[in-house]
């Protein structure tokens, strides 16, 4: 028994919507990073769904590159967050001005 691809695409849309709403509503930088990761994972689910449906491996290759970009984004983003946390106890998205020299 196989699941219809529409279910996977619906799940991806729900996950992407949760990430987008969380990114717009929350001000905590760590939560914002998790919301961006949710959105990237929803895009990955969409790529894999279409790759499986079309019997093409290009979607899975695209997922690999999205994961590489997400890992690089996390490294740079966490470096910035750590720099902000060293100067202040709590970090919000408005505290980026602290990094000005």
N, C-alpha and C positions, 0 to 999 in steps of 0.2 A: 504494500500500500504506500503510495507516495502522496506527498502534500502538494497541493496546487501552488504554483509560484506566486499567486496573488496574496497568499497568506504571508509569505516571506516579505513581499513588498509592503504589505500593510504593517507588519511588525517593524520594518525599517523606517517607515514614515512615522510611526508612533515614537520610536527611539529618537529619531532626528528631531521631532517636535519637542520632546522632553528636553533634549539638549539645547535647542534654540531658546525655549522659554526660560530654562535655567540660566543660560548665558545672559539673557536680557534682564532677568529679575535680580539675580544674586550679585553682590558686590565683593564677596570673598574671592581672592585670586585663585586659591586652590580649587574651589568649587567651580569657578569659571573654566579652569583647565580640564576638570573632569567632564564638564558639559561639552567642551570642544572634542574631547575624546569620544564621547557618546555620539556626537554628530559624525565623526570620522568612521566609527564602527558601523553606523547605519549606512553610510555610503559603501563601506566594504561589503555589508550584507547584500546590498543592491547589486554590486559588481558580481559577487559570487552567484547570486540568483540568476542573473542574465547569462553568465558564463555557463552555468549548468543547463539552462533552458536552450541555449543556442549551440551547445556542444562545442564551445570555443574556450581555449585556455587564456585568452587575452584578458578576460576579466580577472582571473586569478593572478596574473602578472601585475595588473593594475593594483590589486589589493596589496601585493608585496611592496610596491612603490609607495602606496599610501601609508603603510606601516612604517616604512623607512622615514618618510617625512614626519610622521607623528612622533617617532622616537627623537628625531632631531629637534622638533618643536618642544618636546618635553625637556630636553637637556638645556636648551637656551632659556626656556620659560622658568624652569626651576632655579637656574642660576640667577635670574633677575629677582625671583621671589626671595631667595636666600639673601641677596644683597639688600632688599628692602627690609626683611625681618631682622637683619643685623642692626639696622638703624632705628627701627620701631618695633614695638611688641606685636601689634596686630597689623596686618597688611590688607588694604582694600585696593580696588582698582584705581582709586583717586590718589594713591600714594606714589605714583610713578614719578611725580615731580620731585621727590626726595632724591632721585638719582642724578639730578642736574649738578654739575660740578661747580 
